[in-house]
Amino acid sequence: MSAQTAPASERSTARDEVRITTVGASDRQLAYAEYGAADGSPVVFLHGTPGSRRLAELFDSTARDAGVRLLAPDRPGYGRSDPWPDRSIRDGDRVVRAVLDHAGVDAARLVAFSGGAPYAFAAAAESPRRIDRLEVIAGATPPAYVRDRPAVQRVLSGVASTAPPVLAGMLRAQRWVAERRDPSFVVAQYTTGDPGDSVSDRAAEIVRADFLEALARHRSGAVTEFRQTATDWDIEFDAIDATVRFWHGDDDANVPIESVRRFEAAPPTARLEVLDDADHLGTLLRSVPDALADSR
């Protein structure tokens, strides 16, 4: 295992250094970054699909003020973590446990955004003694609860299942364009209306950096997860003991709230917080500070 300091171009604007650690997980290397308070209450942050550890940079100062130690891994095949094409959703538990073990943490809370939700539920189901609470932010829902999946999601999951190399090429091309365009090109994928009206310049830059880092070295993480999210998650939701709180915007075009309302009853301890007039990214920006404040 090794630890290193992120280069200047990848550092948070709220601190001088971001510590990125690489650990072994199932014979592969897994990277995670730490934000917030080094001696704070531990919270594991799971990025979306595609995504990376860099998304947690949005909440560095918020976590520090809340006394939270924010541990943000790159899931396999993203950022600096090795590919793991044959992993299952339930292997999300191995990812979370590897981070907790290396960080010296017995139990933590999970904050999962969007496509990170399946892997957070897997960790809560497989390691109940190590997960205190699960905060699901604009989270993806199992296909059994989806009546009308957005067209973009249908295309991505379909190509991921039938022609993985084609989707990998599409993602590579999308990253090439995003690297040369204004941050709004990426932000628009997660917002409704004009991104400039609701997303600060700093937040937009971090969202763009997260997208670029997610696909910088590999595309297999995204291809694998687009396929998995659209199939049976193989999780016993009724066996989850941890408190589950859904945070979802009623203007979310990426994951329509109707699916979440149907899914809400599956985990026995779940409740839903609805954010009025919030889209996919807006839900993340508005809810995580409250979720972290409750993590002490």
URPEDA-V872477 format. One record per residue. N is the residue number from 1. RES is the residue in one small letter. D_LAST is the distance of its C-alpha to the last C-alpha in whole Angstrom. Layout:
N|RES|D_LAST ; N|RES|D_LAST
This chain:
1|m|29 ; 2|s|29 ; 3|a|27 ; 4|q|28 ; 5|t|27 ; 6|a|27 ; 7|p|31 ; 8|a|31 ; 9|s|31 ; 10|e|28 ; 11|r|26 ; 12|s|23 ; 13|t|24 ; 14|a|21 ; 15|r|22 ; 16|d|25 ; 17|e|24 ; 18|v|22 ; 19|r|22 ; 20|i|23 ; 21|t|24 ; 22|t|26 ; 23|v|26 ; 24|g|29 ; 25|a|28 ; 26|s|31 ; 27|d|34 ; 28|r|32 ; 29|q|30 ; 30|l|27 ; 31|a|25 ; 32|y|21 ; 33|a|20 ; 34|e|17 ; 35|y|15 ; 36|g|13 ; 37|a|11 ; 38|a|14 ; 39|d|12 ; 40|g|8 ; 41|s|6 ; 42|p|9 ; 43|v|10 ; 44|v|13 ; 45|f|15 ; 46|l|19 ; 47|h|21 ; 48|g|24 ; 49|t|28 ; 50|p|29 ; 51|g|26 ; 52|s|25 ; 53|r|22 ; 54|r|23 ; 55|l|21 ; 56|a|18 ; 57|e|19 ; 58|l|19 ; 59|f|15 ; 60|d|15 ; 61|s|15 ; 62|t|13 ; 63|a|10 ; 64|r|11 ; 65|d|11 ; 66|a|7 ; 67|g|7 ; 68|v|7 ; 69|r|10 ; 70|l|12 ; 71|l|15 ; 72|a|17 ; 73|p|21 ; 74|d|24 ; 75|r|25 ; 76|p|29 ; 77|g|31 ; 78|y|29 ; 79|g|29 ; 80|r|29 ; 81|s|29 ; 82|d|32 ; 83|p|34 ; 84|w|33 ; 85|p|36 ; 86|d|36 ; 87|r|32 ; 88|s|31 ; 89|i|28 ; 90|r|27 ; 91|d|27 ; 92|g|24 ; 93|d|23 ; 94|r|25 ; 95|v|23 ; 96|v|19 ; 97|r|20 ; 98|a|22 ; 99|v|19 ; 100|l|17 ; 101|d|20 ; 102|h|21 ; 103|a|18 ; 104|g|18 ; 105|v|15 ; 106|d|15 ; 107|a|13 ; 108|a|10 ; 109|r|10 ; 110|l|13 ; 111|v|14 ; 112|a|17 ; 113|f|20 ; 114|s|23 ; 115|g|25 ; 116|g|22 ; 117|a|22 ; 118|p|24 ; 119|y|23 ; 120|a|19 ; 121|f|21 ; 122|a|23 ; 123|a|20 ; 124|a|19 ; 125|a|22 ; 126|e|24 ; 127|s|21 ; 128|p|19 ; 129|r|18 ; 130|r|16 ; 131|i|14 ; 132|d|11 ; 133|r|12 ; 134|l|14 ; 135|e|14 ; 136|v|17 ; 137|i|18 ; 138|a|22 ; 139|g|23 ; 140|a|26 ; 141|t|27 ; 142|p|30 ; 143|p|34 ; 144|a|34 ; 145|y|32 ; 146|v|34 ; 147|r|37 ; 148|d|38 ; 149|r|36 ; 150|p|36 ; 151|a|39 ; 152|v|38 ; 153|q|36 ; 154|r|39 ; 155|v|41 ; 156|l|38 ; 157|s|37 ; 158|g|41 ; 159|v|42 ; 160|a|39 ; 161|s|41 ; 162|t|45 ; 163|a|45 ; 164|p|42 ; 165|p|44 ; 166|v|44 ; 167|l|41 ; 168|a|40 ; 169|g|43 ; 170|m|42 ; 171|l|38 ; 172|r|40 ; 173|a|42 ; 174|q|39 ; 175|r|37 ; 176|w|40 ; 177|v|41 ; 178|a|37 ; 179|e|37 ; 180|r|40 ; 181|r|39 ; 182|d|37 ; 183|p|33 ; 184|s|34 ; 185|f|36 ; 186|v|33 ; 187|v|31 ; 188|a|33 ; 189|q|33 ; 190|y|29 ; 191|t|30 ; 192|t|33 ; 193|g|35 ; 194|d|35 ; 195|p|32 ; 196|g|33 ; 197|d|32 ; 198|s|28 ; 199|v|27 ; 200|s|27 ; 201|d|29 ; 202|r|26 ; 203|a|25 ; 204|a|28 ; 205|e|29 ; 206|i|26 ; 207|v|26 ; 208|r|30 ; 209|a|29 ; 210|d|27 ; 211|f|30 ; 212|l|32 ; 213|e|30 ; 214|a|29 ; 215|l|33 ; 216|a|34 ; 217|r|35 ; 218|h|35 ; 219|r|36 ; 220|s|35 ; 221|g|32 ; 222|a|32 ; 223|v|35 ; 224|t|34 ; 225|e|31 ; 226|f|33 ; 227|r|35 ; 228|q|33 ; 229|t|31 ; 230|a|34 ; 231|t|35 ; 232|d|34 ; 233|w|30 ; 234|d|31 ; 235|i|28 ; 236|e|28 ; 237|f|25 ; 238|d|26 ; 239|a|25 ; 240|i|21 ; 241|d|19 ; 242|a|16 ; 243|t|15 ; 244|v|16 ; 245|r|16 ; 246|f|19 ; 247|w|19 ; 248|h|22 ; 249|g|25 ; 250|d|28 ; 251|d|30 ; 252|d|29 ; 253|a|32 ; 254|n|30 ; 255|v|29 ; 256|p|30 ; 257|i|28 ; 258|e|31 ; 259|s|30 ; 260|v|27 ; 261|r|28 ; 262|r|30 ; 263|f|27 ; 264|e|25 ; 265|a|26 ; 266|a|27 ; 267|p|23 ; 268|p|23 ; 269|t|20 ; 270|a|20 ; 271|r|20 ; 272|l|21 ; 273|e|19 ; 274|v|23 ; 275|l|23 ; 276|d|26 ; 277|d|28 ; 278|a|26 ; 279|d|27 ; 280|h|26 ; 281|l|24 ; 282|g|24 ; 283|t|21 ; 284|l|19 ; 285|l|19 ; 286|r|18 ; 287|s|16 ; 288|v|14 ; 289|p|12 ; 290|d|11 ; 291|a|10 ; 292|l|8 ; 293|a|7 ; 294|d|6 ; 295|s|4 ; 296|r|0
